[in-house]
Amino acid sequence: MSFVTVTDAFSSTFDNYEVIMAAVPYFLETRLEELGAKYRKSPEMWVAMLCVDGNLVTGQNLATVELMAAKVVDMLERRKHTY
């Protein structure tokens, strides 16, 4: 896991920290960092954040959906041309 850079929907700075913690056993951000991942998050809430590490594409929130889709399509197109 130490070679992976990722992001996810709920960072530990999420506004409703207490509400979320009542529903989930841990924040994915915290657990991934414990496992050695390089976690990246947007400096502001609900701002797009895309991480690409090899073939792994992760997005932080809904603002990132179009960026993620475009990146995946681009990666698939590039892969198609290598065969």
C-alpha positions as CSV (number, residue, x, y, z in Angstrom):
1,M,0.0,0.0,0.0
2,S,3.0,2.3,0.5
3,F,3.2,2.9,-3.2
4,V,-0.4,4.0,-3.8
5,T,-1.7,7.6,-3.9
6,V,-5.4,7.9,-3.3
7,T,-8.3,10.1,-2.2
8,D,-11.9,9.3,-1.1
9,A,-15.2,11.0,-0.4
10,F,-14.9,11.6,3.3
11,S,-11.6,13.0,4.6
12,S,-11.2,13.3,8.4
13,T,-11.8,17.1,8.0
14,F,-15.4,16.5,6.9
15,D,-17.9,18.9,8.4
16,N,-20.0,16.2,10.1
17,Y,-17.2,14.3,11.6
18,E,-19.1,13.2,14.7
19,V,-22.1,12.0,12.7
20,I,-20.0,10.0,10.3
21,M,-17.9,8.5,13.1
22,A,-21.1,7.2,14.7
23,A,-21.9,5.3,11.5
24,V,-18.5,4.0,10.4
25,P,-15.8,2.4,12.4
26,Y,-13.0,4.5,10.9
27,F,-12.3,7.1,8.3
28,L,-10.9,5.6,5.1
29,E,-8.3,8.4,5.0
30,T,-6.9,7.4,8.4
31,R,-6.9,3.7,7.7
32,L,-5.2,4.1,4.3
33,E,-2.5,6.3,5.8
34,E,-2.0,3.6,8.6
35,L,-1.4,1.1,5.8
36,G,1.1,3.4,4.2
37,A,-0.9,4.9,1.3
38,K,-0.2,8.5,0.3
39,Y,-3.6,10.2,0.9
40,R,-4.4,13.4,-0.9
41,K,-7.3,15.7,-0.3
42,S,-8.6,19.0,-1.6
43,P,-7.8,22.0,0.5
44,E,-11.5,22.9,0.4
45,M,-14.6,20.9,0.9
46,W,-16.4,19.8,-2.3
47,V,-13.7,20.9,-4.6
48,A,-12.6,18.4,-7.2
49,M,-9.6,16.2,-6.3
50,L,-8.4,13.5,-8.7
51,C,-5.6,11.1,-7.9
52,V,-4.0,8.8,-10.5
53,D,-1.5,6.2,-9.5
54,G,-0.7,3.7,-12.3
55,N,-4.1,2.2,-13.3
56,L,-5.8,3.3,-10.0
57,V,-8.0,6.4,-10.4
58,T,-9.7,7.8,-7.3
59,G,-11.8,10.9,-6.8
60,Q,-12.7,12.8,-3.6
61,N,-16.3,13.8,-4.3
62,L,-19.0,14.4,-6.9
63,A,-17.2,17.5,-8.2
64,T,-14.5,15.1,-9.5
65,V,-16.9,12.8,-11.5
66,E,-16.3,14.4,-14.9
67,L,-12.5,14.5,-14.3
68,M,-12.5,10.8,-13.3
69,A,-14.5,9.8,-16.3
70,A,-12.3,11.7,-18.7
71,K,-9.2,10.2,-17.2
72,V,-10.5,6.7,-17.4
73,V,-11.6,7.1,-21.0
74,D,-8.1,8.6,-21.8
75,M,-6.4,5.7,-20.1
76,L,-8.5,3.2,-22.0
77,E,-7.9,4.9,-25.3
78,R,-4.1,4.9,-24.7
79,R,-4.2,1.3,-23.8
80,K,-6.2,0.4,-26.9
81,H,-3.5,1.9,-29.1
82,T,-0.8,-0.2,-27.4
83,Y,-2.1,-3.6,-28.7
